[in-house]
Amino acid sequence: MSRPLVVTVTAAILLAAASNASADRVRLRSGKTVNGLLMGADPKSVRLLLDNGSVAEFPVEDIAGVDFTARKAAAPAAAAPAAAPDPAHKPAPITIPTGTVLNVLLSEAIEVDAAKTGQTFKALLDDPVMIGGKVVLARGAAFVLQAAKVEQAGKMKGSDNIVLKANSFTLGGRKYDIVTTQVESKSGSEGKKTGRKIAGGAGLGAIVGGIAGGGSGAAIGAAVGGGAGAVVASQGTASLKLPAETRLQFTLNAAVTVQP
């Protein structure tokens, strides 16, 4: 092989070795061809990985030509699908037993005058519920309360009354219905405050004054009686209101099983 040919063949081999191509066939000057994969090359020799796993080395001077076949780049590995949750590692359900105390705080005020039976109200758990030393329901868990009974007082007698029960709570995005004891809130029994005088208040005062001291007593009694009528009327009870953050205590009447 002439010098220019050796240089040309060597350059081609080195270029192939530096690229993604591999030698599939080496053609020798003797007429023999050798198949394999290019392992490397330098200005003096070419190394080929044969089909039997051995490496053959050929002097550049003995090579008539090299045929290369481009190799495709390996496709990127597909992302492994997300592993399905292992049921074996799923937390076991926990049962909150009957008799568990639930202390909650109203997160909205309740005006009994405007409330209706069946109306619901929002509340938050104030004390965490713990079982076996572990928190099952954390402080701040959302609760829904419901008015089981609502009574509004009359102007001059009766009292405002509301009976509440806990209807449900939310844990981990799931709603759990519950059955609890009821809590009753009641105002005084004198009736709501009013600016009206009690009918006959002044006359009654006059009668009482007359009995006490005759004519002059009657005049004094009338004045006192009239005043007494206004005072009694203004001593009624205002409308019942449960402000936000009022603390209420319920007890579970039936166990409830939750998924942590």
FIKE-542486 format. One record per residue: residue in one letter; x, y, z of N, C-alpha, C in turn; residue number from 1. Coordinates in pm, whole numbers, plus 50000, padded with zeros to 5 digits. Each point is the difference from the previous one (the first is absolute). Example, Ala and Ser with C-alpha at 12.3 -4.5 7.8 and 13.67 -1.06 7.14 Angstrom:
# residues 2
{A; {51319; 49431; 50780}; {49911; 50119; 50000}; {50090; 50120; 50000}; 1}
{S; {49965; 50105; 49928}; {50082; 50119; 50006}; {49923; 50109; 50073}; 2}
//
This chain:
# residues 260
{M; {50085; 49881; 50000}; {49915; 50119; 50000}; {50088; 50122; 50000}; 1}
{S; {49963; 50096; 49913}; {50079; 50123; 49993}; {49974; 50084; 50123}; 2}
{R; {50088; 50091; 50023}; {49990; 50086; 50118}; {49871; 50082; 50002}; 3}
{P; {49962; 50065; 49888}; {49874; 50077; 50003}; {49880; 49914; 50032}; 4}
{L; {49996; 49876; 49951}; {49887; 49913; 50026}; {49995; 49961; 50147}; 5}
{V; {50115; 49971; 50058}; {50005; 49966; 50142}; {49946; 50113; 50083}; 6}
{V; {50042; 50122; 49967}; {49952; 50116; 50076}; {49850; 50016; 49987}; 7}
{T; {49949; 49979; 49877}; {49856; 50015; 49977}; {49920; 49897; 50078}; 8}
{V; {50043; 49875; 49993}; {49932; 49893; 50073}; {50006; 50025; 50151}; 9}
{T; {50115; 50041; 50047}; {50015; 50029; 50143}; {49907; 50111; 50045}; 10}
{A; {49994; 50106; 49920}; {49912; 50113; 50035}; {49855; 49957; 50004}; 11}
{A; {49960; 49917; 49904}; {49860; 49953; 49996}; {49968; 49916; 50122}; 12}
{I; {50094; 49915; 50039}; {49977; 49913; 50117}; {49990; 50083; 50127}; 13}
{L; {50092; 50097; 50013}; {49996; 50084; 50121}; {49872; 50081; 50006}; 14}
{L; {49956; 50049; 49883}; {49875; 50077; 49997}; {49882; 49913; 50040}; 15}
{A; {50000; 49876; 49953}; {49892; 49909; 50036}; {50003; 49968; 50148}; 16}
{A; {50117; 49983; 50054}; {50011; 49967; 50143}; {49953; 50115; 50086}; 17}
{A; {50017; 50125; 49951}; {49958; 50116; 50079}; {49852; 50029; 49986}; 18}
{S; {49936; 49936; 49902}; {49857; 50025; 49977}; {49919; 49889; 50062}; 19}
{N; {49867; 50003; 49970}; {49912; 49896; 50052}; {50002; 49876; 49911}; 20}
{A; {50086; 50004; 49894}; {50004; 49886; 49909}; {50095; 49894; 50051}; 21}
{S; {49979; 49876; 49958}; {50087; 49890; 50038}; {50037; 49922; 49874}; 22}
{A; {50122; 49942; 49998}; {50044; 49923; 49884}; {49926; 49869; 49997}; 23}
{D; {49932; 49974; 49891}; {49934; 49871; 49983}; {50088; 49903; 49920}; 24}
{R; {50089; 50057; 49916}; {50082; 49912; 49915}; {50134; 50067; 49969}; 25}
{V; {50103; 49922; 50014}; {50135; 50044; 49963}; {50044; 49916; 49879}; 26}
{R; {50032; 50073; 49893}; {50048; 49931; 49878}; {50153; 50008; 49996}; 27}
{L; {50061; 49883; 50001}; {50146; 49994; 50001}; {50053; 49997; 49856}; 28}
{R; {50129; 50039; 49986}; {50066; 50001; 49869}; {50012; 49858; 49942}; 29}
{S; {49994; 49903; 50089}; {50010; 49861; 49954}; {49871; 49954; 49935}; 30}
{G; {49895; 50082; 50007}; {49871; 49962; 49944}; {49904; 49944; 50104}; 31}
{K; {50048; 49979; 50119}; {49917; 49948; 50108}; {49918; 50113; 50063}; 32}
{T; {49882; 49968; 50046}; {49917; 50097; 50074}; {49971; 49945; 50139}; 33}
{V; {49998; 50088; 50093}; {49974; 49961; 50140}; {49885; 50087; 50053}; 34}
{N; {49900; 49932; 50051}; {49884; 50072; 50057}; {50014; 50016; 50151}; 35}
{G; {49951; 50109; 50050}; {50004; 50024; 50144}; {49962; 50143; 50033}; 36}
{L; {50026; 50041; 50121}; {49969; 50135; 50045}; {50129; 50071; 50035}; 37}
{L; {50013; 50122; 49951}; {50121; 50078; 50024}; {50016; 50030; 50149}; 38}
{M; {50113; 49965; 50053}; {50031; 50027; 50140}; {50087; 50124; 50015}; 39}
{G; {50086; 50026; 49900}; {50089; 50114; 50008}; {50100; 49997; 49886}; 40}
{A; {50066; 50111; 49981}; {50098; 50008; 49891}; {50101; 50110; 50033}; 41}
{D; {50120; 49983; 49946}; {50104; 50102; 50011}; {50077; 50000; 49868}; 42}
{P; {50100; 50084; 49982}; {50070; 50005; 49871}; {50069; 49870; 49961}; 43}
{K; {50012; 49904; 50091}; {50072; 49877; 49969}; {49910; 49879; 49983}; 44}
{S; {49887; 49995; 50072}; {49919; 49878; 49996}; {49851; 50029; 50023}; 45}
{V; {49922; 49899; 49968}; {49854; 50004; 50022}; {49963; 49879; 50085}; 46}
{R; {49917; 50020; 50100}; {49958; 49891; 50089}; {49851; 49975; 49976}; 47}
{L; {49969; 49873; 49981}; {49864; 49961; 49965}; {49951; 49892; 50096}; 48}
{L; {49876; 50019; 50050}; {49938; 49898; 50085}; {49931; 49899; 49910}; 49}
{L; {50050; 49875; 50004}; {49947; 49896; 49913}; {49873; 49939; 50059}; 50}
{D; {49931; 49924; 49915}; {49874; 49938; 50043}; {50019; 49901; 50114}; 51}
{N; {50120; 49938; 50007}; {50025; 49903; 50107}; {50041; 50064; 50131}; 52}
{G; {50002; 50134; 50003}; {50033; 50071; 50122}; {50144; 50039; 50015}; 53}
{S; {50084; 49955; 49910}; {50141; 50036; 50009}; {50026; 50130; 49924}; 54}
{V; {50114; 50063; 50028}; {50037; 50125; 49936}; {50117; 49973; 49905}; 55}
{A; {49981; 50038; 49873}; {50106; 49982; 49900}; {50060; 50137; 49969}; 56}
{E; {50132; 50001; 49979}; {50070; 50125; 49970}; {50066; 49987; 49864}; 57}
{F; {49977; 50100; 49913}; {50052; 49997; 49864}; {50087; 50123; 49975}; 58}
{P; {50123; 49979; 49947}; {50085; 50115; 49963}; {49931; 50080; 49890}; 59}
{V; {50015; 50130; 50005}; {49937; 50086; 49901}; {50052; 49967; 49860}; 60}
{E; {50129; 49963; 49989}; {50058; 49970; 49870}; {49932; 49882; 49932}; 61}
{D; {49935; 49910; 50079}; {49938; 49881; 49943}; {49854; 50023; 49961}; 62}
{I; {49949; 50119; 50028}; {49857; 50025; 49978}; {49979; 50071; 49867}; 63}
{A; {49906; 49941; 49920}; {49965; 50062; 49872}; {49883; 50095; 50017}; 64}
{G; {49914; 49974; 50095}; {49885; 50087; 50022}; {49918; 49954; 50120}; 65}
{V; {49917; 50089; 50043}; {49913; 49969; 50116}; {49859; 50047; 49967}; 66}
{D; {49904; 49910; 50017}; {49858; 50035; 49979}; {49934; 50021; 50137}; 67}
{F; {49935; 50115; 50014}; {49937; 50033; 50128}; {49848; 50003; 49986}; 68}
{T; {49934; 49961; 50102}; {49853; 50010; 50007}; {49966; 50088; 50120}; 69}
{A; {49926; 50107; 49972}; {49963; 50093; 50110}; {49912; 49929; 50101}; 70}
{R; {50027; 50029; 50122}; {49919; 49944; 50109}; {49901; 50105; 50050}; 71}
{K; {49876; 49961; 50021}; {49900; 50091; 50053}; {50024; 50023; 50149}; 72}
{A; {49977; 50125; 50040}; {50013; 50030; 50143}; {49893; 49926; 50078}; 73}
{A; {50038; 49953; 50113}; {49905; 49926; 50084}; {49885; 50091; 50041}; 74}
{A; {49880; 49948; 49988}; {49881; 50078; 50040}; {50001; 50021; 50149}; 75}
{P; {49960; 50120; 50045}; {49997; 50023; 50144}; {49904; 49905; 50069}; 76}
{A; {50039; 49959; 50115}; {49917; 49906; 50075}; {49869; 50067; 50038}; 77}
{A; {49892; 49926; 49979}; {49868; 50054; 50035}; {49991; 50015; 50151}; 78}
{A; {49933; 50107; 50039}; {49983; 50023; 50144}; {49917; 49888; 50060}; 79}
{A; {50047; 49951; 50108}; {49928; 49891; 50066}; {49866; 50050; 50052}; 80}
{P; {49892; 49926; 49977}; {49869; 50044; 50051}; {50001; 50009; 50151}; 81}
{A; {49923; 50095; 50049}; {49992; 50019; 50145}; {49949; 49873; 50065}; 82}
{A; {50067; 49962; 50102}; {49960; 49876; 50069}; {49866; 50020; 50069}; 83}
{A; {49915; 49901; 49985}; {49869; 50007; 50066}; {50020; 49990; 50151}; 84}
{P; {49916; 50071; 50075}; {50012; 49993; 50147}; {49994; 49855; 50048}; 85}
{D; {50087; 49970; 50087}; {50004; 49864; 50055}; {49897; 49988; 50112}; 86}
{P; {49896; 49918; 49979}; {49897; 49985; 50104}; {50059; 49958; 50134}; 87}
{A; {50113; 49932; 49994}; {50060; 49952; 50125}; {50049; 50115; 50087}; 88}
{H; {50032; 50115; 49936}; {50051; 50115; 50075}; {49892; 50104; 50029}; 89}
{K; {49876; 49972; 49961}; {49890; 50093; 50026}; {49964; 49995; 50149}; 90}
{P; {49987; 50117; 50065}; {49966; 49998; 50143}; {49868; 49928; 50025}; 91}
{A; {49996; 49926; 50106}; {49878; 49927; 50033}; {49892; 50096; 50048}; 92}
{P; {49873; 49971; 49971}; {49891; 50084; 50049}; {50001; 50005; 50152}; 93}
{I; {49952; 50111; 50055}; {49993; 50018; 50145}; {49856; 50029; 50039}; 94}
{T; {49955; 49935; 50105}; {49864; 50022; 50048}; {50002; 50092; 50122}; 95}
{I; {49929; 50109; 49988}; {49983; 50093; 50113}; {49879; 49950; 50079}; 96}
{P; {50020; 49961; 50125}; {49893; 49929; 50072}; {49887; 50090; 50049}; 97}
{T; {49890; 49935; 50030}; {49887; 50068; 50065}; {50047; 50061; 50131}; 98}
{G; {49950; 50116; 50033}; {50038; 50066; 50124}; {50116; 50097; 49985}; 99}
{T; {50059; 50006; 49881}; {50110; 50094; 49977}; {49947; 50143; 50008}; 100}
{V; {50070; 50084; 50075}; {49958; 50140; 50018}; {50058; 50085; 49887}; 101}
{L; {49915; 50084; 49944}; {50039; 50090; 49890}; {49977; 50144; 50044}; 102}
{N; {50108; 50070; 50028}; {49990; 50142; 50037}; {50025; 50085; 49877}; 103}
{V; {49902; 50082; 49964}; {50012; 50081; 49879}; {49977; 50147; 50032}; 104}
{L; {50049; 50086; 49908}; {49979; 50143; 50009}; {49920; 50044; 49878}; 105}
{L; {49894; 50077; 50024}; {49925; 50054; 49887}; {50091; 50090; 49917}; 106}
{S; {49995; 49985; 49869}; {50076; 50088; 49913}; {49911; 50108; 49940}; 107}
{E; {49877; 50006; 50044}; {49906; 50105; 49960}; {49900; 50021; 50113}; 108}
{A; {49950; 50121; 50011}; {49902; 50031; 50104}; {49863; 49943; 49963}; 109}
{I; {49920; 49969; 50102}; {49864; 49950; 49977}; {49901; 50096; 50065}; 110}
{E; {49917; 50065; 49918}; {49892; 50086; 50048}; {49875; 49914; 50007}; 111}
{V; {49957; 49969; 50122}; {49887; 49908; 50016}; {49873; 50058; 49938}; 112}
{D; {49982; 50131; 50007}; {49881; 50063; 49941}; {49990; 49973; 49850}; 113}
{A; {50115; 49984; 49934}; {50000; 49980; 49855}; {50022; 49854; 49962}; 114}
{A; {50026; 49914; 50099}; {50031; 49860; 49971}; {49872; 49919; 49976}; 115}
{K; {50016; 49890; 49929}; {49888; 49910; 49971}; {50042; 49857; 50029}; 116}
{T; {49903; 49918; 50036}; {50028; 49859; 50024}; {50053; 49937; 49872}; 117}
{G; {50108; 49922; 50012}; {50061; 49937; 49885}; {50115; 50080; 49941}; 118}
{Q; {50015; 50126; 50040}; {50107; 50084; 49948}; {50135; 49948; 50049}; 119}
{T; {50101; 50011; 49917}; {50133; 49951; 50037}; {50095; 50117; 50027}; 120}
{F; {50101; 49970; 50081}; {50100; 50101; 50040}; {50137; 49934; 50001}; 121}
{K; {50104; 50082; 49979}; {50136; 49949; 49994}; {50069; 50011; 50136}; 122}
{A; {50086; 49902; 50027}; {50077; 49999; 50124}; {50133; 49931; 49975}; 123}
{L; {50095; 50021; 50091}; {50132; 49938; 49991}; {50030; 49925; 50129}; 124}
{L; {50066; 49885; 49986}; {50036; 49921; 50117}; {50101; 50078; 50084}; 125}
{D; {49972; 50011; 50130}; {50088; 50078; 50088}; {50105; 49914; 50068}; 126}
{D; {49964; 49877; 50035}; {50095; 49908; 50063}; {50019; 49878; 49909}; 127}
{P; {50123; 49960; 49973}; {50020; 49884; 49913}; {49944; 49872; 50062}; 128}
{V; {49956; 49909; 49914}; {49952; 49869; 50044}; {50116; 49902; 49986}; 129}
{M; {50036; 49935; 50110}; {50115; 49909; 50000}; {49955; 49859; 50038}; 130}
{I; {50059; 49902; 49933}; {49973; 49859; 50029}; {50134; 49927; 50003}; 131}
{G; {50028; 49932; 50109}; {50125; 49926; 50012}; {50122; 50090; 49993}; 132}
{G; {49987; 50124; 50049}; {50111; 50093; 50000}; {50025; 50068; 49867}; 133}
{K; {49917; 49974; 49900}; {50015; 50061; 49868}; {49880; 50090; 49968}; 134}
{V; {50028; 50111; 49932}; {49894; 50093; 49963}; {49922; 49943; 49882}; 135}
{V; {49871; 49984; 50018}; {49912; 49952; 49893}; {49931; 50118; 49932}; 136}
{L; {49950; 50092; 50082}; {49940; 50124; 49948}; {50080; 50116; 50057}; 137}
{A; {50063; 50075; 49913}; {50083; 50112; 50046}; {49916; 50121; 50034}; 138}
{R; {50055; 50084; 50087}; {49934; 50127; 50034}; {49983; 50082; 49872}; 139}
{G; {49881; 50055; 49983}; {49971; 50077; 49880}; {49923; 49923; 49895}; 140}
{A; {49973; 49871; 50025}; {49921; 49922; 49905}; {49863; 50065; 49983}; 141}
{A; {49950; 50003; 49877}; {49873; 50069; 49970}; {49881; 49914; 50040}; 142}
{F; {49907; 50060; 50074}; {49876; 49935; 50041}; {49880; 50078; 49947}; 143}
{V; {49891; 49929; 49980}; {49873; 50064; 49964}; {49900; 49968; 50110}; 144}
{L; {49942; 50106; 50056}; {49896; 49985; 50103}; {49864; 50027; 49936}; 145}
{Q; {49895; 49948; 50064}; {49865; 50022; 49948}; {49905; 50034; 50115}; 146}
{A; {49908; 50093; 49973}; {49899; 50037; 50100}; {49890; 49894; 49999}; 147}
{A; {49993; 49923; 50108}; {49897; 49898; 50011}; {49867; 50060; 50045}; 148}
{K; {50008; 50115; 50067}; {49878; 50066; 50049}; {50030; 50148; 50022}; 149}
{V; {49907; 50086; 49957}; {50015; 50144; 50020}; {49867; 50056; 50048}; 150}
{E; {50004; 50079; 50109}; {49881; 50068; 50052}; {50035; 50145; 50027}; 151}
{Q; {49917; 50090; 49946}; {50018; 50143; 50027}; {49899; 50045; 50105}; 152}
{A; {50048; 50082; 50095}; {49913; 50048; 50108}; {49903; 50103; 49947}; 153}
{G; {49887; 50018; 50073}; {49905; 50106; 49969}; {50051; 50131; 50058}; 154}
{K; {49922; 50107; 49979}; {50042; 50132; 50046}; {50006; 50009; 50153}; 155}
{M; {49903; 49939; 50066}; {49992; 50022; 50145}; {50023; 49874; 50082}; 156}
{K; {50006; 49885; 49938}; {50025; 49878; 50077}; {50067; 49896; 49911}; 157}
{G; {50044; 49892; 50064}; {50069; 49896; 49926}; {50149; 50030; 49989}; 158}
{S; {50073; 49915; 49929}; {50146; 50018; 49987}; {50046; 49945; 49866}; 159}
{D; {50111; 50055; 49953}; {50063; 49945; 49880}; {50066; 49867; 50037}; 160}
{N; {49993; 49905; 49908}; {50054; 49867; 50029}; {50050; 49938; 49870}; 161}
{I; {50120; 49944; 50002}; {50051; 49930; 49884}; {50071; 49872; 50045}; 162}
{V; {49972; 49891; 49932}; {50062; 49871; 50030}; {50086; 49962; 49879}; 163}
{L; {50129; 49976; 50025}; {50096; 49968; 49894}; {50052; 49859; 50012}; 164}
{K; {50033; 49941; 49887}; {50067; 49871; 49997}; {50111; 50005; 49895}; 165}
{A; {50102; 49917; 50017}; {50106; 49992; 49899}; {49957; 49900; 49893}; 166}
{N; {50006; 50045; 49876}; {49950; 49918; 49889}; {50110; 49923; 49928}; 167}
{S; {50117; 50064; 49983}; {50107; 49936; 49923}; {50132; 50071; 50024}; 168}
{F; {50108; 49935; 49957}; {50131; 50063; 49999}; {50074; 49955; 49875}; 169}
{T; {50108; 50071; 49966}; {50078; 49968; 49881}; {50142; 49960; 50041}; 170}
{L; {50048; 49890; 49943}; {50136; 49952; 50026}; {50060; 49952; 49869}; 171}
{G; {50116; 50057; 49963}; {50067; 49958; 49877}; {49915; 50020; 49877}; 172}
{G; {49917; 50106; 49999}; {49916; 50028; 49885}; {49874; 49916; 49993}; 173}
{R; {49978; 49916; 50100}; {49882; 49914; 50001}; {49907; 50039; 50113}; 174}
{K; {49869; 49999; 49972}; {49900; 50038; 50100}; {49951; 49875; 50073}; 175}
{Y; {49990; 50014; 50133}; {49949; 49890; 50083}; {49877; 50049; 50077}; 176}
{D; {49888; 49932; 49980}; {49878; 50033; 50075}; {50010; 49939; 50139}; 177}
{I; {49951; 50072; 50100}; {50008; 49953; 50138}; {49868; 50023; 50072}; 178}
{V; {49984; 49927; 50110}; {49882; 50015; 50087}; {50052; 50039; 50138}; 179}
{T; {49954; 50112; 50053}; {50051; 50050; 50128}; {49887; 50040; 50093}; 180}
{T; {50038; 50029; 50124}; {49907; 50061; 50094}; {49965; 50140; 49951}; 181}
{Q; {49899; 50060; 50063}; {49957; 50134; 49963}; {50036; 50100; 50109}; 182}
{V; {50022; 50123; 49958}; {50034; 50108; 50093}; {49891; 50106; 49989}; 183}
{E; {49945; 50038; 50115}; {49892; 50099; 50001}; {50048; 50132; 50058}; 184}
{S; {49968; 50110; 49934}; {50030; 50135; 50049}; {49869; 50075; 50013}; 185}
{K; {49982; 50064; 50116}; {49870; 50061; 50030}; {50021; 50135; 50066}; 186}
{S; {49917; 50097; 49961}; {50006; 50131; 50065}; {49912; 50000; 50124}; 187}
{G; {49992; 50117; 50069}; {49912; 50012; 50117}; {49855; 49984; 49960}; 188}
{S; {49908; 49999; 50100}; {49858; 49972; 49973}; {49911; 50123; 50009}; 189}
{E; {50057; 50121; 50004}; {49916; 50118; 50016}; {49951; 50055; 49867}; 190}
{G; {50043; 49947; 49891}; {49958; 50054; 49871}; {50100; 50104; 49953}; 191}
{K; {49989; 50040; 49874}; {50095; 50094; 49942}; {49978; 50141; 50052}; 192}
{K; {50106; 50080; 49991}; {49991; 50139; 50041}; {49903; 50075; 49908}; 193}
{T; {49923; 50091; 50061}; {49907; 50081; 49922}; {49985; 50137; 50066}; 194}
{G; {49967; 50101; 49922}; {49984; 50136; 50053}; {49859; 50028; 50047}; 195}
{R; {49909; 49905; 49978}; {49861; 50025; 50041}; {49984; 49985; 50150}; 196}
{K; {49911; 50081; 50056}; {49966; 49985; 50142}; {49900; 49887; 50016}; 197}
{I; {50003; 49938; 50117}; {49901; 49896; 50029}; {49865; 50065; 50015}; 198}
{A; {49901; 49946; 49930}; {49866; 50059; 50007}; {49951; 50002; 50143}; 199}
{G; {49943; 50116; 50041}; {49946; 50012; 50136}; {50105; 50023; 50104}; 200}
{G; {50122; 50026; 49960}; {50106; 50018; 50099}; {49972; 50119; 50089}; 201}
{A; {49962; 50113; 49943}; {49974; 50119; 50082}; {49880; 49981; 50089}; 202}
{G; {49893; 49938; 49945}; {49880; 49978; 50082}; {50026; 49909; 50116}; 203}
{L; {50076; 49895; 49973}; {50034; 49907; 50107}; {50080; 50071; 50107}; 204}
{G; {50090; 50091; 49961}; {50078; 50075; 50097}; {49911; 50088; 50084}; 205}
{A; {49898; 50058; 49937}; {49909; 50086; 50075}; {49923; 49921; 50104}; 206}
{I; {49956; 49881; 49962}; {49925; 49917; 50095}; {50088; 49963; 50118}; 207}
{V; {50124; 49957; 49969}; {50091; 49962; 50107}; {50027; 50120; 50088}; 208}
{G; {50019; 50120; 49941}; {50027; 50120; 50078}; {49882; 50039; 50086}; 209}
{G; {49877; 49986; 49946}; {49882; 50035; 50077}; {49984; 49913; 50122}; 210}
{I; {50026; 49872; 49981}; {49989; 49909; 50114}; {50103; 50036; 50104}; 211}
{A; {50115; 50040; 49955}; {50109; 50027; 50093}; {49981; 50130; 50076}; 212}
{G; {49943; 50103; 49937}; {49997; 50126; 50072}; {49890; 50095; 49964}; 213}
{G; {49885; 49954; 49950}; {49889; 50090; 49972}; {50023; 50077; 49873}; 214}
{G; {49934; 50118; 49993}; {50001; 50080; 49878}; {50138; 50041; 49957}; 215}
{S; {50075; 50061; 50091}; {50134; 50046; 49962}; {50086; 49882; 49960}; 216}
{G; {49981; 49889; 50071}; {50075; 49879; 49967}; {49964; 49952; 49862}; 217}
{A; {49873; 50023; 49965}; {49958; 49956; 49868}; {50075; 50078; 49892}; 218}
{A; {50018; 50130; 50023}; {50071; 50081; 49901}; {50144; 49956; 49987}; 219}
{I; {50064; 49977; 50115}; {50138; 49953; 49999}; {50008; 49862; 49935}; 220}
{G; {49904; 49915; 50036}; {49998; 49863; 49947}; {49984; 50000; 49850}; 221}
{A; {49920; 50095; 49949}; {49980; 50004; 49856}; {50133; 50028; 49929}; 222}
{A; {50077; 50095; 50054}; {50129; 50032; 49940}; {50094; 49882; 50008}; 223}
{V; {50003; 49938; 50119}; {50088; 49884; 50018}; {49955; 49886; 49912}; 224}
{G; {49867; 49979; 49995}; {49948; 49890; 49919}; {50033; 50016; 49854}; 225}
{G; {49987; 50123; 49950}; {50033; 50023; 49860}; {50146; 49969; 49973}; 226}
{G; {50086; 50042; 50090}; {50143; 49970; 49984}; {50026; 49853; 50005}; 227}
{A; {49931; 49931; 50091}; {50021; 49856; 50015}; {49964; 49927; 49872}; 228}
{G; {49894; 50044; 49935}; {49960; 49936; 49876}; {50110; 50009; 49896}; 229}
{A; {50066; 50112; 49986}; {50107; 50017; 49901}; {50121; 49915; 50035}; 230}
{V; {50030; 49996; 50129}; {50117; 49923; 50043}; {49981; 49853; 49973}; 231}
{V; {49886; 49944; 50034}; {49976; 49858; 49978}; {50010; 49968; 49852}; 232}
{A; {49944; 50085; 49916}; {50003; 49974; 49857}; {50142; 50002; 49945}; 233}
{S; {50086; 50081; 50056}; {50136; 50012; 49947}; {50094; 49896; 50059}; 234}
{Q; {49950; 49922; 50095}; {50086; 49896; 50058}; {49988; 49866; 49929}; 235}
{G; {49934; 49997; 49883}; {49991; 49876; 49923}; {50137; 49958; 49952}; 236}
{T; {50007; 49879; 49942}; {50127; 49945; 49955}; {50022; 50029; 49852}; 237}
{A; {50122; 50041; 49963}; {50029; 50027; 49859}; {50003; 49870; 49921}; 238}
{S; {49996; 50009; 49867}; {50004; 49882; 49913}; {50127; 49919; 50027}; 239}
{L; {49985; 49868; 49999}; {50114; 49913; 50027}; {50094; 49997; 49880}; 240}
{K; {50127; 50016; 50025}; {50102; 49995; 49895}; {50119; 49921; 50051}; 241}
{L; {50043; 49904; 49919}; {50122; 49925; 50032}; {50111; 50057; 49912}; 242}
{P; {50094; 50072; 50059}; {50105; 50063; 49919}; {50099; 49898; 49943}; 243}
{A; {50071; 50042; 49896}; {50106; 49915; 49945}; {50101; 49969; 50110}; 244}
{E; {50057; 49878; 49993}; {50095; 49948; 50098}; {49934; 49957; 50131}; 245}
{T; {49865; 49992; 49999}; {49934; 49938; 50115}; {50039; 49852; 50003}; 246}
{R; {50039; 49953; 50116}; {50045; 49859; 50014}; {49880; 49913; 50036}; 247}
{L; {49982; 49893; 49924}; {49890; 49906; 50022}; {50058; 49860; 50011}; 248}
{Q; {49937; 49917; 50080}; {50051; 49864; 50021}; {49893; 49898; 49960}; 249}
{F; {50039; 49909; 49913}; {49913; 49892; 49957}; {50066; 49867; 50033}; 250}
{T; {49919; 49895; 50006}; {50051; 49865; 50025}; {49947; 49908; 49894}; 251}
{L; {50087; 49915; 49945}; {49957; 49906; 49898}; {49901; 49898; 50058}; 252}
{N; {49886; 49986; 49934}; {49903; 49899; 50040}; {50018; 49870; 49921}; 253}
{A; {50081; 50005; 49897}; {50029; 49881; 49919}; {50144; 50011; 49950}; 254}
{A; {50068; 49886; 49999}; {50140; 49998; 49953}; {50006; 50035; 49852}; 255}
{V; {50114; 50056; 49959}; {50021; 50033; 49859}; {50140; 49956; 49960}; 256}
{T; {50010; 49931; 49887}; {50129; 49950; 49950}; {50054; 50094; 49893}; 257}
{V; {50125; 50042; 50015}; {50060; 50095; 49907}; {50124; 49937; 49936}; 258}
{Q; {50036; 50055; 49883}; {50123; 49959; 49932}; {50104; 50110; 50015}; 259}
{P; {50107; 49980; 50075}; {50101; 50105; 50020}; {50060; 50045; 49866}; 260}
//
